[in-house]
Amino acid sequence: MDPKSEYVISGKKLDAKYWSITAYDENGFLIKNPINKYSYNLEDVKYEADSISYKINLSGVEKKENWLPINDVKKATLIIRLYLPSEKVRDNLTVETLPTIQKVK
């Protein structure tokens, strides 16, 4: 992903014991940033009013909530990890199940 652009990761709670979304730089390292935030997971993401949906802002520009900084890198990569996913999720990973990434700027 281009760090000069802005993205929104939209998803819902995943049926897994634990999940996380982490941003890495072009060399596979965590991206140094002023708020020391490198990932979001089921415990620290701020959910929407429905308590199951979330939006994570992936940007070099500070955002109010759920901001995952990707500044000062040539390229950003995301990795989603699912720990002990349910059999239903494991056997049917679809676009409806996994979070989506949309370029917004």
TIDRENBA-117477 format. One record per residue (C-alpha): x, y, z; residue number from 1. Coordinates in steps of 0.25 Angstrom, whole numbers, always signed. Each point is the difference from the previous one (the first is absolute). Layout:
<r X="X" Y="Y" Z="Z" k="NUM"/>
...
***
This chain:
<r X="+0" Y="+0" Z="+0" k="1"/>
<r X="+4" Y="+14" Z="-3" k="2"/>
<r X="+3" Y="+8" Z="+13" k="3"/>
<r X="-4" Y="+13" Z="-7" k="4"/>
<r X="-14" Y="-5" Z="-1" k="5"/>
<r X="-10" Y="-3" Z="+11" k="6"/>
<r X="-8" Y="-12" Z="+2" k="7"/>
<r X="-11" Y="-6" Z="+8" k="8"/>
<r X="+0" Y="-14" Z="+5" k="9"/>
<r X="-15" Y="-4" Z="+2" k="10"/>
<r X="-4" Y="-13" Z="+7" k="11"/>
<r X="-8" Y="-7" Z="+11" k="12"/>
<r X="+4" Y="-9" Z="+12" k="13"/>
<r X="+6" Y="-13" Z="-5" k="14"/>
<r X="-4" Y="-13" Z="+5" k="15"/>
<r X="+14" Y="-3" Z="+6" k="16"/>
<r X="+6" Y="+0" Z="+14" k="17"/>
<r X="+9" Y="+12" Z="-4" k="18"/>
<r X="+3" Y="+8" Z="-12" k="19"/>
<r X="+9" Y="+11" Z="-4" k="20"/>
<r X="+3" Y="+9" Z="-12" k="21"/>
<r X="+15" Y="+5" Z="+0" k="22"/>
<r X="+7" Y="+10" Z="-10" k="23"/>
<r X="+14" Y="-2" Z="-4" k="24"/>
<r X="+10" Y="+8" Z="-9" k="25"/>
<r X="+6" Y="-4" Z="-13" k="26"/>
<r X="+11" Y="-8" Z="+8" k="27"/>
<r X="-10" Y="-8" Z="+8" k="28"/>
<r X="+2" Y="+8" Z="+13" k="29"/>
<r X="-10" Y="+7" Z="+9" k="30"/>
<r X="-2" Y="+15" Z="-5" k="31"/>
<r X="+6" Y="+10" Z="+10" k="32"/>
<r X="-10" Y="+11" Z="+3" k="33"/>
<r X="-3" Y="+11" Z="+11" k="34"/>
<r X="-11" Y="-8" Z="+7" k="35"/>
<r X="+7" Y="-14" Z="+1" k="36"/>
<r X="-12" Y="-7" Z="-7" k="37"/>
<r X="+3" Y="-11" Z="-9" k="38"/>
<r X="-12" Y="-8" Z="+0" k="39"/>
<r X="-15" Y="-2" Z="+4" k="40"/>
<r X="-6" Y="-12" Z="+6" k="41"/>
<r X="-14" Y="-5" Z="+6" k="42"/>
<r X="+4" Y="+6" Z="+13" k="43"/>
<r X="+4" Y="+14" Z="-3" k="44"/>
<r X="-7" Y="+4" Z="-13" k="45"/>
<r X="-12" Y="+10" Z="+2" k="46"/>
<r X="-13" Y="-7" Z="-5" k="47"/>
<r X="-11" Y="+8" Z="-7" k="48"/>
<r X="-13" Y="+2" Z="+7" k="49"/>
<r X="-5" Y="-14" Z="-4" k="50"/>
<r X="+12" Y="-6" Z="+9" k="51"/>
<r X="+4" Y="-10" Z="-11" k="52"/>
<r X="+5" Y="+9" Z="-12" k="53"/>
<r X="+13" Y="+8" Z="+0" k="54"/>
<r X="+7" Y="+10" Z="-9" k="55"/>
<r X="+16" Y="+2" Z="+1" k="56"/>
<r X="+6" Y="+12" Z="-6" k="57"/>
<r X="+13" Y="-3" Z="-8" k="58"/>
<r X="+7" Y="+13" Z="-3" k="59"/>
<r X="+12" Y="+9" Z="+2" k="60"/>
<r X="-10" Y="+11" Z="+5" k="61"/>
<r X="-5" Y="-1" Z="+14" k="62"/>
<r X="-14" Y="-5" Z="+2" k="63"/>
<r X="-9" Y="+1" Z="+12" k="64"/>
<r X="-3" Y="-15" Z="+2" k="65"/>
<r X="+6" Y="-13" Z="-3" k="66"/>
<r X="+12" Y="+7" Z="-7" k="67"/>
<r X="+11" Y="-10" Z="-5" k="68"/>
<r X="+11" Y="+10" Z="-5" k="69"/>
<r X="+8" Y="-4" Z="-13" k="70"/>
<r X="+9" Y="+13" Z="-1" k="71"/>
<r X="+14" Y="+0" Z="-4" k="72"/>
<r X="+1" Y="-13" Z="-8" k="73"/>
<r X="+1" Y="-3" Z="-15" k="74"/>
<r X="-11" Y="-11" Z="+1" k="75"/>
<r X="-9" Y="-6" Z="+10" k="76"/>
<r X="-5" Y="-14" Z="+2" k="77"/>
<r X="-11" Y="-5" Z="+9" k="78"/>
<r X="-1" Y="-14" Z="+6" k="79"/>
<r X="-13" Y="-5" Z="+7" k="80"/>
<r X="+2" Y="-12" Z="+10" k="81"/>
<r X="-11" Y="-9" Z="+4" k="82"/>
<r X="+3" Y="-8" Z="+13" k="83"/>
<r X="-9" Y="-12" Z="+2" k="84"/>
<r X="-10" Y="+3" Z="-11" k="85"/>
<r X="-13" Y="-7" Z="+1" k="86"/>
<r X="-2" Y="-12" Z="-10" k="87"/>
<r X="-10" Y="+9" Z="-8" k="88"/>
<r X="+10" Y="+11" Z="-2" k="89"/>
<r X="+11" Y="-9" Z="-3" k="90"/>
<r X="-8" Y="-8" Z="-11" k="91"/>
<r X="-6" Y="+13" Z="-6" k="92"/>
<r X="+9" Y="+12" Z="+0" k="93"/>
<r X="-7" Y="+9" Z="-10" k="94"/>
<r X="-1" Y="+15" Z="-2" k="95"/>
<r X="-12" Y="+1" Z="+9" k="96"/>
<r X="+8" Y="-6" Z="+11" k="97"/>
<r X="+13" Y="+7" Z="-1" k="98"/>
<r X="+2" Y="+15" Z="+1" k="99"/>
<r X="+0" Y="+8" Z="-12" k="100"/>
<r X="+10" Y="+11" Z="-3" k="101"/>
<r X="-5" Y="+13" Z="-8" k="102"/>
<r X="+9" Y="+11" Z="-5" k="103"/>
<r X="-7" Y="+13" Z="+4" k="104"/>
<r X="+10" Y="+10" Z="-4" k="105"/>
***
